[in-house]
């Protein structure tokens, strides 16, 4: 039944796409939600929000057939029923399978497994002319490689076959305190070659306080040790917990605790890492403490935070970027951002090397050979200038410095590159050949999807209504209203955690 329903929906999508193609009309994809920080476009849409089912989980083959609009928490909930999890699980529960494939989704297991799409066996797609095809390493391998990370600009992913791995009850989580940026980066490099690690990431709280976090899947936990929870309203936000646990100890120091596997996978959801603190700073009158975080908990999860961000139109004035660099230049880049933007903390996520051409961050530095090298992703999320001209200048300078140091952006975020600058970073010829071969020339390009129209951006608050809607505290209340009106977070949380606890009880 699930497959029949899937085929019917895909057939309708293909017919609509074919109609757009025959009239040479471009379109955009609507899947019902977004974790992008780019402004939402409201022109011609193909609605794929109905593709939100898990078609099949095969425990013997350790695979899952999944539609693109399935979010991470729904996927993990279903796979845990079979004692399995995806190798790469994006840290926000609302990120979808399709978003992970079409974007550059990486997490703390990506040093081992690569980007989310590198755990995909095959993908069913509707091409821009309405054809329904399958792509994999053996069937249309050029499309399979090109569609990953190209933001839906080569066609619409309608079903994805994922690899799965064996789940364990806990992640043995170890915090490695380091005393400066250089030592923290070096510790990341050391831990990613440790074969016992299943997960590696890090947080740099300041120039003198860094923490590398390693994780190992395990079914064993000392009886005297309590597992840690970060999913309920009274729990600490994860980054605050890590900071508190490591602030009063000297460097280097190692400490270990045990997180139930689902608690680990979505540990950064509450507070959106630390971006949720900006909501408290914005309103000012609400103190930031454990009691207020408990009281406002339903607004402090990433599903609600992203909806509030789009509803308030407050993307401007906030830097929300993931920037990947060679290990050799990462420290210099952090020195630059600390001087120019003074944004802390920073998230570190090591990424496995990937061969170009690709829209994923990729580098051949350092070394005389041109083989791809591992990269270190730096999550740079915080306040910037509220003056529009200065804000644009800050972003332009950030992009310039990133290019100078051999880095690349993760393209979920706003970009300010000119057309020439963008295509100097990515292989235009390879991309155009794919677009021509698979009839995708009527679709927007990757750059057209991610670029900011600077002239429009500078003039967006000229009208009186625009100025009022962007003013304090109107913009904030508009975001709250939009999040409540369209939010579905409360439909997800109780079911997920109840079923996860049932999984634990069945296993012992």
N, C-alpha and C positions, 0 to 999 in steps of 0.2 A: 504493500500500500504506500509506504513512504517513497519508494522509487517511482511508482506511478504518478504520485502527486508531484514529485520533483520533475519528471519529464513533462508534465502538463505546464508547470510554471515556466520551465526553460523554453518550451515551445512558444509560449506567449511572448516571452522576452525576445526570442529570436525573430519572431514576426515583426515586433515593434522596431527592433534594430534594423531589420531589412528595409522597413518602410523609411526610416531616417536615411539609410544609405542610398536608396533609390532616388531620394530628393536632394542628396548631397547636403544634408543638414547635420551639424554636429550635435552631440548630446553629452550629458553628464550622468553619472551613476548615483542613484540615491539608495542607500541601504538602511536608512532609518536612524542612524546615530553616527557620531564621529569622535575620534580622539585626536584629530588634526587640530592645529592651532591656526590653520589658514581660514580666512573668511569663507562662509558657506555661499556658494553660487546658486542662484535660483532660476537658471535658464532651463532649456529642455532637459528633461530627466527621464531615465529609464529606471523604474522602481524595482529593485531586487530584494526589498525587505522581506518578501515572502520566503526567500531561500534561507531559512533559519533552523533547519532540521539536521539531526545526526542520522544519516541513512542507515549506517551499519557499523558495528564494532566487531572485528574478528580477533578474538583472543588468541587463537592458534597462530595466525600470521602476525599478530601484534600490529594491526592496522585499523584505521577508522576512515570511513567514507563520510565526509562532512560537507554541508552546504556553507557558503561563504559568510553568511550573516550569523553564524553560531559564535557567541562570545566565549572567552576563555573559561569563565567559571562554569558555564553549562557544559563545555567540553570536558573539563577536568572532573566535574561531578559524574558524567557518564562513564568516562574511562576508569575512574576509581572503582566503579561497580565491578570491574573485571580485574582489579588490582594492577592497573596500568596508568601511565601518564604520558603526555607528549614529552619528547626530549627537550624542547624549548617552549616554555610557557611565559608569555608576556606578563609583566608584573601587575597590569591593571585588568581586573575581571571583565570589563566591558570591551576590550580590544577583540576584534573578530578574527576568525580564521582567514577570511578574505583580505582584511586589512593587513594581517601579518604577512600574507603571501605577496600582496601587491606593494606593500611598503618595505622598509628595511628594519624588520622587527628583530631585535636581539635582546638577550637577557643574560643572567649570570651563568648559564650553561652554554653560551654561544662560543666561548673559547674552545669548547670541546665539540659541539655539534654544528656550529655556524649559525647563520641567520635562520629564522623560522622556516623560510621556504626551502632551506637545504635539508629539512626533515620531511619534505613532501615527495611522494612517489610519482604522482601524476595529477594533472589538473584538467577538468573539462572546461571549455571556454566557448562563449559565443563571440565569434569574430565580428568585426565592424560591418560586414556585409550580411550578417545573419546566419552564417554557417556555424554549425555546432561541431567542435573538434575536440580531440584529446591530445595533450602534450605531456611528454615525459622525457627521460634521458634517452630512450630508444625510439620514441615516436615524436616527430617534430621537435627535436632537441634544441634547435635554435629559438623556437617560440617559447619553449619551457624555460630556457635560461633568460631570455629577454623579457618575458612577462613578469618574472620575479623582480620586484622593486620598481617597476615602471608605472605604478599608480593607475593601473587600468587603462593605459593608453594604447595597448595592443589588442584589447578585447576584454570581455567580462568573464571573470572566473565564476563558474556556476556550481562546481563540485570539486572537492580536493580530497585525495587519498593521502592520509598522514601516516608516518611511522609512529609507533608507540614503544615505550620501554617499561620494564618492570617497576612498579611503585614500591616504596617502603613506607613504614609507618611514620618515620621521623627524618628530619635532616639535622645531623649533628653539626651545629653551626659554631664556628670558631672565629673570634675577633682578635686580629693581630694589630696592636697599637704601634704606630710609628710617629716619629717626632718631627718630620718635615715632608714636603711634597716629594722630594727626590727619593727618600727612603720608602715612601708609600708606593710610588710607581715601581721601584725596584722590587718591592715585596709582591706586587701583582705579577710581575714577570717571573718571579720564582715560583709562585703558587700555580700558575697555569701549566707548568711542566711537571707538577706533582701528580702522578697518575691516580692517587687516591682521592683527588678532589672531583666532585661532580658539579660544583658551583663555585664561582669566584666573582666577587665584585668589591667595590670599595667606596668609602665616603671620606672626603677631605673636608673637615670642619673649619680649618684655618691653616695658616702657614706652619703651625707647630703641632697640629693635631690631625693625623690621618689614621684611618682604620681600614684594613683589608679584611674582607669577610669571606671565609671559605665554608663550603658545605659538603657533607658526605651523606648520601642516602643510607639509612640503616633501619633495621627492625629492633635493634637493641637500645635500651636506655637503662642506666643505673636506677635501681629501685628507689634509692634515696633522692633522686633528682626529679624535680617537677618539670614538665614541659611548659614552654612559654606560649602564650596566646597574644595575638595582636588584632583580632577581628571584632571583639566586642567593644561597646561604647566606653567602658571603664578601663580598658587596656591602654597602655601608653602607645603613642605613635612610634613606629619602628625606629625611625632615625633618632628620635629623642632618647629612646631606650639605649641604642648603641652609643650615643654621645655620653649619656649618664654612666654607662657601664665602663667606659674607657677614659673618662675625663680625669679621674683622680688617681690614675695609675701612671707609672713612668713608662718610657719607651726604651726598648721593645718589650711588650707584655702580651701574653696569650691567655684568653679565657674562652670557655666553651659552654654552650647550653643546647638544649634539644627543642626543636620546633616541629610540631606535627606537619606533615609534608604540605598540606594545603595552606596552613598558616605561613609556611615559608614562601610558597609560590606567589601569594598575594600580600606579602608582608608590607609592601609600600602603598597599598590601596588607600588606607585611611590617612588623609592629609596629602595624597598625591605626591609621595616622597615628602617634601617640605613646602610645596607650592601653596598648600592650604593655609599656611601662616599668613599669606598676603591678604586673605579675606579679613583676618583679624586686624591687620595693619591698616587696611583700607577704611574700615568703619571707625577704627580708633577707640571708640567708647567701650568696646567689648574687650575685656582683658583676655590674654592668652594663657590659660592655665588648665589644669586637669578637669576642673568642674565645668568650665565653658566648653571644652572639647567634648566632654560627655553630653552636655545639654544640646549641642549643635551637631552631634555625631552624624545624623542622617544627611547633613549638607556637606560633610567633610570626606566623602568617598568620591573616587574619581569620576564615576558616572555623573554625579550631580555637579562636581566642580567644572567638568568640561561643558555641560549644558549651561551653567551659569556664565562661564567665560564667553560663550557664543551669544547668549541672550543679552549680556551687558555690553557687547561690542567693545570689550576692554583689552583686546589683543595688543593694541598699541600701548606702549609704556611698560610692557613686560617682555623680557627676553625669555623665550622658552625654546631652547635649541639643544640638540644633541650633535656633538662635533667630534669626529673621529680623526686621530692623528697617529703618525708613527711614534713609537715609544721614545725615539731619540729627540723629538721636538715637543713632546707633551708638557714637560716641565716649563719650557719657555712660553708655551701658550698659556699655561695657568698663571705664570708671572704677568703676562700681558693682561689677562682678564681681571686679575686682582688689582692692577693699577688703574685700568680704564673703567671697570664696572663695579669692582668690590663686591662681587656676588659670591656668597658662601651659604651653605655647603656646596660641594661639587660631587656628582656621582661618577664613579669610574666603572666601566664595563668592558672587559677585554673581549676582543672579537677575533675569531679565526680568520686567517688569510683567505681572500677570495680573488679569483683570477678575473681581470677585465677581459672584454668590455662588460660593464655592469653599471647600474645606478646605485648599487650599494657602495658605501665608502670602501675605497681600495687604494693601496699604495705599494710601490716597489722599493721604497726607502726603508732602512738604509742598505748600503752595499753596492758593489759594482754591477752585480747581475740584475736582471730585470724580472726576477721571480716575485710573486706577490708576497707580502709580509703581513704578520698580524698587526692589528691596530688597537689603540686604546680609545674607547668612546668616553667623552666627557659630557656629562649632563649639566648644562649651564642654564639655570632657571631662577629668575629673580627680577627685581625692579630695575628699570632703566629710566631714561628721561621721559617726562610727560610732554615736553616740547616736541612737536612732531618733526621739525627739521633736525633737531639734535638726535632724536630717536632714530631717524633714518640714517644719519651720519654714523651713529654708534654701530648700527647693523652693517653698514657698508665697510667700515673699518674692521669689524670683526671678521667679515668674509675675506677681506684682503689679507689679514694676518693669517687666517686659516690656510689660504691658498699658498702664501709665502712659506709656510711651515710644512707643506705637503699634506694637508688635511682635507677632509671632505665633510659636508653636512649630511645628516640623515634627513631625507627630504619629506618628512611629515610636517615640517615647519615653514614659516615664511622665509622667502629668499628675496634678496635685493640685487642679485646679479643682473647685469645687462645680458642680452641675448648672446653677444659675443663672448662675454666672460663665462657664461654658463657652458657653452659648447666648447670652450677651450679645456674644460674640466672633464667632459664626457664625450664619448665617441659618437659624433653626429652621423657619420657615414654608416656605421653598423646599425644604428637606430633607424635611420631612414630606409635602409635596405629591408629591415624587418617590417617597417610600416607599409612599405610598398608591397612586399611579398604577401602580407596577410591583410591587405585592403584596409589598413587603419589610418589612411591619410585624412579621412574626414574627422577623426577624433582629435581632441586637443593634445598637444605634446606635453611631455613631462614639465618642461620649463613653463609652458602656458598655465599649467595647473598650480605650480608652486610660486611663481613670481608675483611680486607686489607691484601694482601700478603706482609708482612713486608720486606722480602728479596728482592722481586721484586721492591717494593717501594723504597728501599734504593739504588738500582742499576739502576733506571729508567732513570737517566740522564748521564749515562756513555758515550754513543755515542756522537760524535761531533754534529750530527744533533739534537739529543735530547737536548744538552746543548744550542745550538743556539735557538731552538724553545722555550726553557724555559727562555731565557734571556730577560732582559729589553731592549727595549720596544717591542721586537718581539712577546712575548707571548700575550701582551695586544692587539696588532694590529691583531693578529690571532683570538683572541676572538671576536673583533669587526667585522672582515670579516665574521666569522662563523655566528654571530648573524644576520647580514644583509642578508646573503645568505639564511638562513633557517628561518628567523623571519617572523611571520605572525601577529604581534601585531597590525599593522595599519589596518588589516582587521577586527579587533574586536572592537577597541575603539569607532569609530564614531557611529556605529550602536547601540552599547549598550547604550551610553548616550542619543542619540536621542530618543530611545524607552523608556528609563527611564523617560525622561522629558515628553514624551507623556502620560505615566502612571500618572504622577503627575497632568497634566492638566486635564485628565479625572476625577480625584478624587476631583477636586475642584479648 
